[in-house]
């Protein structure tokens, strides 16, 4: 199978499985990236070459996170075992064991500094949506006019991770900004996706990330902070403000409550719990 034939079949395989728009685009772009890297038919690439790609190229040279390397590995498995119908030796291509890390979240001061540095109204609206509603970057890109329910102050997320649908909170501030943005930039354009590029096409994930990095540097915030950090802040701050794990789980679109529980470790919750040492010492003094 030539690489051109592989791409054609890969598209059909993903359509058969009804992959989300974001997953479809990501699998396709990263497969093309690998084709360019190996510069030969993918079915001719050896297991050893795949190992070197994952370990040496992605991890050691590009220094990508374990999560990202595993994502490439998942795509490799799909391309070979589904599209090419070739059985891989997964023992030779294991998923990387990831260290248990605590989510990075911004303080109130850092959030304030960041938002104050964003002087482009469109991108300020986008970033505040990410924080105010807990949206992923792909969900923001796919956001449509009809998804904004101002009557019930909620947002309909049509293409979330895993192609799941859900509702999340619409903040009063975001609603006001969306109305201002629409009146200023979109009033004479057709309905459809809310955020467009200068050429009138749907804005891309890459453009949003590029602008986020620009304003992050301007705000002098740690480079490990990404747009997804704003989503982490959304969940963490909800828990700090008294929201239940079930409520946060549904708003975030998590499949498993364990994913939501990670934010408990980050949240500064006043549990009003006394240390057993203080309790013990108080009893001894009596």
SULPE-V72516 format. One record per backbone hydrogen bond with DSSP energy under -1.0 kcal/mol. CO is the residue of the C=O (numbers start at 0). NH is the residue of the N-H. Records with the same first field share a line. If there is no record, write none. Layout:
CO=NH ; NH
This chain:
1=5
2=6
3=7
4=8
5=9
6=10
7=11
8=12
9=13
10=14
11=15
12=16
13=18
14=17
19=23
20=24
21=25
22=26
23=27
24=28
25=29
26=30
27=31
28=32
29=33
30=34
31=35
32=36
33=37
34=38
40=43
41=44
45=49
46=50
47=51
48=52
49=53
50=54
51=55 ; 56
52=57
53=58
54=59
55=60
56=61
57=63
64=68
65=69
66=70
67=71
68=72
69=73
70=74
71=75
72=76
73=77
74=78
75=79
76=80
77=81 ; 82
78=83
79=85
87=89
88=91
106=110
107=111
108=112
109=113
110=114
111=115
112=116
119=123
120=124
121=125
122=126
123=127
124=128
125=129
126=130
127=131
128=132
135=139
136=140
137=141
139=142
142=193
143=146
144=147
146=155
148=153
152=169
153=148
154=167
156=165
159=162
163=159
165=156
167=154
170=174
171=175
172=176
173=177
174=178
175=179
176=180
177=181
178=182
179=183
180=184
181=185 ; 186
185=188
191=144
194=202
196=199
200=196
203=207
204=208
205=209
206=210
207=211
208=212
209=213
210=214
211=215
212=216
213=217
214=218
215=220
221=224
225=228
226=229
227=231
228=232
229=233
230=234
231=235
232=236
233=237
234=238
235=239
236=240
237=242
238=241
243=247
244=248
245=249
246=250
247=251
248=252 ; 253
255=258
256=260
259=262
260=263
262=266
266=268
268=270
274=278
275=279
276=280
277=281
278=282
279=283
280=284
281=285
